[in-house]
Amino acid sequence: MHDFCFTIPYGLLLVGGGVFGYIKKGSTTSLAGGVASGLLLIIAGYLSLNAFGKRKNSYLALLLETVCAAVLTWVMGQRYLETSKIMPAGLVAGISALMTLFYLYKLANGGNHLPTKAE
């Protein structure tokens, strides 16, 4: 699987979660955090998708995705430990931890697998 296949939906999930948190609880922190991190991931996924279309890897996008997911894992993991609430802290921490592992795997294996050129 390519990183952008998961990154763009992951970013959309974060944006949606931030907007939902704002609508439900009036939390501007949730709105700002969810939208900012989600948009950053969507942009990184888009950069990776464009590079893949040019038959290249975007290590900048992959590094940005990894750092963003790792920071979300840390921040939301700390919030989960403080509140013991599965929603949203535990869920976001868990998904972000899985995404961090996926991105580290992609980095260790040289990025996206580029198909051989068809003649």
Secondary structure, 3 states (H helix, E strand, C coil): CCHHHHHHHHHHHHHHHHHHHHHHHCCHHHHHHHHHHHHHHHHHHHHHHHHHHCCCCCHHHHHHHHHHHHHHHHHHHHHHHHHCCHHHHHHHHHHHHHHHHHHHHHHHCCCCCCCCCCC
